[in-house]
């Protein structure tokens, strides 16, 4: 169960990181 949670967090981070980076570049 713990491993599944870690995998889920990693997957969300990989998806969210480029999106956040692009939005920050657009703001600045």
Secondary structure, DSSP 8 states (H G I E B T S, - for coil): -HHHHHHHHHHHHHHHHHHHHHHHHHH-
